[in-house]
Amino acid sequence: MSRLPRGLSYQRVAAALKRARFSVRRRKGSHIVLRRDEPFAQVVVPAHRSLDTGTLASILAGAGMTPDEFLDLL
């Protein structure tokens, strides 16, 4: 299992999730809600310049992805 990268921007995380069939449902303030219908998953990505690894791990858990799957999408 690979380690999660440090300091990724929310744009790169959102772009990788879009490659995994997620789409932006809404954006309010500094949070972006992305959702996938099949299989259903919804995650909230904070619009920060760099995301902590714990935040990224939480996003990936909500998306049902492993770090290796995510790294392939970057």
Phi and psi in degrees as a GROMACS rama.xvg file:
@    title "Ramachandran Plot"
@    xaxis  label "Phi"
@    yaxis  label "Psi"
@TYPE xy
-84.5938  156.133  SER-2
-82.2418  149.763  ARG-3
-75.2734  140.811  LEU-4
-70.369  152.021  PRO-5
-98.201  145.771  ARG-6
73.5373  24.2349  GLY-7
-70.2458  143.116  LEU-8
-81.0739  159.881  SER-9
-65.0599  -27.4069  TYR-10
-65.0403  -42.226  GLN-11
-68.5379  -38.218  ARG-12
-66.499  -45.3259  VAL-13
-63.6765  -39.8123  ALA-14
-64.0877  -40.905  ALA-15
-65.9155  -39.7835  ALA-16
-67.4476  -33.8999  LEU-17
-64.6148  -34.3306  LYS-18
-66.866  -21.0308  ARG-19
-94.9686  25.4979  ALA-20
71.2854  21.9873  ARG-21
-87.5399  150.776  PHE-22
-132.066  153.335  SER-23
-74.9626  122.79  VAL-24
-91.661  -42.0966  ARG-25
-164.945  163.665  ARG-26
-137.055  125.384  ARG-27
-134.935  118.683  LYS-28
64.0406  -124.678  GLY-29
-105.662  28.3629  SER-30
-132.21  138.94  HIS-31
-117.174  128.822  ILE-32
-101.771  120.965  VAL-33
-113.792  144.903  LEU-34
-141.65  146.386  ARG-35
-125.092  137.085  ARG-36
-87.9691  -37.7872  ASP-37
-127.212  114.178  GLU-38
-69.5907  148.747  PRO-39
-61.6366  132.487  PHE-40
-157.946  142.802  ALA-41
-138.011  131.664  GLN-42
-132.368  154.6  VAL-43
-114.617  123.548  VAL-44
-110.35  119.095  VAL-45
-71.7844  137.59  PRO-46
-84.114  74.7428  ALA-47
-114.077  154.844  HIS-48
-60.7175  -38.7965  ARG-49
-140.174  136.272  SER-50
-99.5118  138.189  LEU-51
-67.9882  157.092  ASP-52
-66.5009  -32.3747  THR-53
-66.2234  -39.8257  GLY-54
-65.0706  -43.9241  THR-55
-63.6381  -40.2805  LEU-56
-62.6257  -39.0786  ALA-57
-66.1366  -40.3557  SER-58
-62.7855  -44.3705  ILE-59
-66.5168  -36.4859  LEU-60
-64.2179  -41.8347  ALA-61
-66.3721  -30.4379  GLY-62
-83.3514  -10.5558  ALA-63
71.5774  34.5687  GLY-64
-117.353  151.133  MET-65
-91.3093  160.427  THR-66
-57.3565  -36.9556  PRO-67
-65.1256  -40.8919  ASP-68
-62.253  -41.7794  GLU-69
-64.9672  -44.0194  PHE-70
-62.6148  -32.8879  LEU-71
-65.9422  -28.2917  ASP-72
-83.5516  -17.4391  LEU-73
